[in-house]
Amino acid sequence: MDRIIIRGGRRLSGTVPISGAKNAALTLLPCALLTDGRLTLSNLPRLADVDSFGHLLNGLGVSTTIAGAKAAGGIDRAMTLQAEAIVSTLAPYDIVRKMRASILVLGPLLARAGEATVSLPGGCAIGNRPIDLHLKALEALGAEIELAAGYVKAVAPRGGLRGGRVTFPIVSVGATENVLMAAVLAAGETLIENAAREPEISDLCRCLVAMGAEIEGIGTESLLVQGKAALHGADYRVMPDRIEAGSYACAAAITGGDLLLEGARAEDMGAIIAGLVEAGLTVTDEAGGLRVAADGPIRALSLSTAPFPAFPTDMQAQFMAMLALADGASVLTETIFENRYMHVPELTRMGADIEVRGRTAIVRGVKGLVGAPVMATDLRASMSLVLAGLAATGETEVLRIYHLDRGYERLEEKLSAVGADIERDSDG
């Protein structure tokens, strides 16, 4: 089993190229199902989840070809997808169970092929993420849905989906994405209210518009979609990964470093930047990206996760690692997932002082962390352990790093280039 070994205590300095966003890429890939034309996505990160989604689409009839051009800091990877015909409308359990984003083929298949059978994704390490909002939204467009033998079986009415009004009782990123992709091919007008406002949603909207869709209200909680009979192919560049950028910002903080996050966009990271500044970091919006510098001790702060534009749940674990070395006690409250503190026992093994009370974690800053063998439990928890290892005295061994490979492209290479002593060991 692969492991990552970190010998901490080195100050990081230099430039880290920010890859295309994982969460955006997994939303853009199923857009290929909406047209028989070619969709080319550039700035596509090389990640296990992206490859898995590509294999799922292949089984549905989507051809995929990959090309890579040299870009600053690495490879600008592009994938061209084309679904001349849908050959299957089944997303099987053995794929969906590995990657929850697979549920995002439901809306596009239903819209174009008139039917879809997709395995229920179930829960995950950080908590249950039910899909009832996805199903109710699609029913508002006329779909008939049945749950049977662990699968969602959805059928469009005769003549296809029709426009409707969808009002979400709570914000749901995945449900917003699914109904958006269905609505662009539905007859008539669809109004989506209380829609998720994450930058990845806006990225999806812009890609759909490039393919011929008509969407008003991009970036707001109210999206108005005029359905089209067909969409066409397009070339589209995946947005930079705001969570990866935030993670490397925390690396600068925890090592007392100075990093230019090449390609990062301030407009996508308002709450993250506000948290960094409150913690004592200097964040500068430069022409090439964002510069994050640690000019003094890390300051304690209070944060609560919530849907965009508030502080993202995907940054909670990384901030916790950073705040483990803060001057004072910090309070973190997790409102999105009920079980997203599984990294806490591993951080305490390294000397962190963290107390969990329900959905709230109290992080009392310590003078230093000590390297230790630690076990990753999910994607963002894995990165929190890497961050702690960068600052710890001695050697840190991070196990179960397949979680990291799902969301961080060329992690060891990027960190090594800015001064970290880090390596991957395949014999562990």
C-alpha angles and dihedrals in degrees: 000000000000119000136180120233119201128185102199137206100075123127112234119225134163139046128325116193110222114224129220113286117272093207092049094046093053089053096046097048095069089054085082088073091064097068142032088223128092120275114195117193116193128190086041112166119234099238136144092242093052091051091048091051090050090055090050091052091048088059090054093053103271116136115213131196125179129209131174130202124192111259134173107295097005144330126339096216120201131188125198114205128188130178103187087167134006104238097179136019095195123107102189129218096244090065102033093051090060096049124026092199087075087086086075091079089069098080098042094046092048092049098048105027098029094234143052138183112198128172117245105254096215122197132321140209094277096047145289118311106189120200099213091115090055091053097045090049092053091046087057086062091054102267119148110219132194129181113214136157093349095310137107109228111194128180128185119224121259106288094027136269118332130210120267146155119278119188115180115213089209131015113271122179096194095045091049090052094048096049092043091057090047095046096055089069097035118109112255133355128334124194116199113194127192087018119174112264100202115140088244089062090053089048089054091049092051091050091050090049089052086055092054103271121141113224129163127193098037109181094021133095092251118067122184115198126190106203120232131207090231143355129218135219124276146178113243135173118221114236120249117270108260092188093052089048091050090049093055089045087059088050089057090049098047093048097041088245143145119232134175107214098210113216097007115140121220093206090065095049108048098133093040092052091046089054092049092050092047088052090057102263124137111229119189126186105222133177093259097043137287126330116209119190133177108220099171144344120335111257123221119246145171121244136175123194119230139148119294132319085036125074111302122241088222089069098047097092094047093050089048091057090049093047091051084081097041125123101253138357123316127199120213122185121194112205101163107057126028098214106039100121098078090117091063097084090049093050090049088054085063093051103270117146106222130155121191120207108179107294093350127084122196111206115195110196118241131199095245147347128235126219117251141155107277135180124227116224104181140355102277093034087057091057092049089058092049090051091050089049091053090060100035127103112246129001128334121196115200115198130194092036092165083094089063092050088061093064115011119068117212091346098169092043093052094047094044090053091060097046109279121140097224135138141169117238117198094188097064 
